[in-house]
Amino acid sequence: MGSPPCTVLPSFEEKGSSMSPGVVVAIAVLAVVGVAVVTLNVVLRRKGYSIPGQTVVRCSGGHLFQTTWIEGGSLKAVRLGPLPRYQHCPVVKHWAIVHPVKQEDLTDEERRALTSEADRPRSSRERW
């Protein structure tokens, strides 16, 4: 009587290096989303918006302020499409729909007001 035959499982190299269909689909989706985000950012920059980065926005109440705008994600706003967002307006402390504003659409007075607001030091207790 001999010992039972030893079963050897094929190694990863012996099976081939193919990925599962789920992984391939996930990679393809991420690539398409990445290309879409980059394309949208390029188009918006060419139209005069300063996206991504510190962006001037106007709330539905007409107030101007600067916010960090990252296309494809948001930590302090609810995205309502490629441009509109529902976000806290720090000018009069209310929640409103905001839209980015082109630099060329700002008056000199609005630019000065935004610059002085951006340069204003904020205390660690001050929120929004």
C-alpha positions as CSV (number, residue, x, y, z in Angstrom):
1,M,0.0,0.0,0.0
2,G,1.4,3.3,-1.0
3,S,0.6,6.7,0.1
4,P,-2.3,8.5,-1.6
5,P,-1.4,10.6,-4.6
6,C,-0.5,14.2,-3.8
7,T,-2.8,16.7,-5.5
8,V,-0.9,19.8,-6.6
9,L,-3.0,22.9,-7.2
10,P,-1.9,25.0,-10.1
11,S,-0.1,28.2,-9.2
12,F,-1.1,31.7,-10.4
13,E,1.5,31.5,-13.2
14,E,0.2,28.2,-14.4
15,K,-3.3,29.5,-14.6
16,G,-2.3,32.5,-16.6
17,S,-2.4,36.1,-15.4
18,S,-5.9,36.9,-16.5
19,M,-8.0,39.2,-14.2
20,S,-11.6,38.5,-13.3
21,P,-14.2,40.2,-15.4
22,G,-15.3,42.3,-12.4
23,V,-11.8,43.8,-11.9
24,V,-11.6,44.6,-15.6
25,V,-15.0,46.3,-15.5
26,A,-14.0,48.3,-12.4
27,I,-10.7,49.5,-14.0
28,A,-12.5,50.5,-17.2
29,V,-15.2,52.4,-15.2
30,L,-12.5,54.2,-13.2
31,A,-10.6,55.1,-16.4
32,V,-13.7,56.5,-18.1
33,V,-14.6,58.6,-15.0
34,G,-11.1,59.9,-14.7
35,V,-11.0,60.9,-18.4
36,A,-14.4,62.6,-18.0
37,V,-13.3,64.6,-14.9
38,V,-10.1,65.8,-16.6
39,T,-12.1,66.7,-19.8
40,L,-14.7,68.6,-17.8
41,N,-12.0,70.5,-15.9
42,V,-10.2,71.5,-19.2
43,V,-13.5,72.6,-20.7
44,L,-14.5,74.7,-17.7
45,R,-11.1,76.3,-17.5
46,R,-11.3,77.3,-21.2
47,K,-14.7,78.8,-20.5
48,G,-13.2,81.1,-17.9
49,Y,-13.9,79.3,-14.6
50,S,-11.1,78.7,-12.1
51,I,-11.9,75.1,-11.5
52,P,-10.4,73.1,-9.8
53,G,-9.0,75.0,-6.8
54,Q,-10.1,78.2,-5.1
55,T,-13.1,79.2,-7.1
56,V,-15.4,82.3,-6.8
57,V,-19.0,81.3,-6.5
58,R,-22.3,83.2,-6.2
59,C,-25.1,81.8,-4.0
60,S,-28.8,82.0,-4.9
61,G,-29.0,85.0,-2.6
62,G,-26.5,86.9,-4.8
63,H,-23.5,86.7,-2.3
64,L,-20.0,86.1,-3.6
65,F,-17.4,84.0,-1.8
66,Q,-14.5,81.7,-2.5
67,T,-14.6,78.0,-2.0
68,T,-12.4,75.0,-2.8
69,W,-13.9,73.4,-5.9
70,I,-12.8,69.8,-6.7
71,E,-14.5,68.3,-9.6
72,G,-15.6,64.7,-9.0
73,G,-16.0,65.1,-5.3
74,S,-17.2,67.4,-2.5
75,L,-16.7,67.3,1.3
76,K,-18.8,70.4,2.2
77,A,-21.4,70.6,-0.5
78,V,-24.1,68.5,-2.2
79,R,-23.4,68.2,-5.9
80,L,-26.4,68.9,-8.1
81,G,-24.7,68.4,-11.4
82,P,-21.5,69.5,-13.1
83,L,-21.7,73.1,-11.8
84,P,-24.5,73.8,-9.3
85,R,-24.0,72.7,-5.7
86,Y,-26.0,73.1,-2.5
87,Q,-23.5,74.7,0.0
88,H,-23.2,76.8,3.1
89,C,-22.8,80.5,2.2
90,P,-20.5,82.1,4.8
91,V,-21.5,85.7,3.8
92,V,-24.9,85.6,5.7
93,K,-24.6,82.1,7.0
94,H,-27.3,80.3,5.1
95,W,-27.5,77.2,2.9
96,A,-28.1,77.9,-0.8
97,I,-27.4,76.7,-4.3
98,V,-24.1,78.1,-5.6
99,H,-22.6,78.4,-9.1
100,P,-19.1,79.2,-10.1
101,V,-18.5,82.7,-11.5
102,K,-16.2,83.5,-14.4
103,Q,-13.4,85.9,-13.5
104,E,-14.3,88.1,-16.5
105,D,-17.9,88.5,-15.1
106,L,-16.7,90.1,-11.8
107,T,-16.6,93.8,-11.4
108,D,-13.6,95.6,-10.0
109,E,-15.5,96.2,-6.8
110,E,-16.4,92.5,-6.4
111,R,-12.7,91.5,-7.0
112,R,-11.6,93.9,-4.3
113,A,-14.2,92.6,-1.9
114,L,-13.2,89.0,-2.5
115,T,-9.5,89.9,-2.1
116,S,-10.0,91.7,1.2
117,E,-12.2,88.8,2.4
118,A,-9.7,86.2,1.4
119,D,-6.9,88.1,3.2
120,R,-8.9,88.5,6.4
121,P,-7.4,86.5,9.2
122,R,-9.8,84.0,10.8
123,S,-9.7,82.9,14.4
124,S,-9.6,79.2,15.1
125,R,-13.1,79.5,16.7
126,E,-14.6,81.0,13.6
127,R,-16.5,78.5,11.5
128,W,-17.4,78.7,7.8
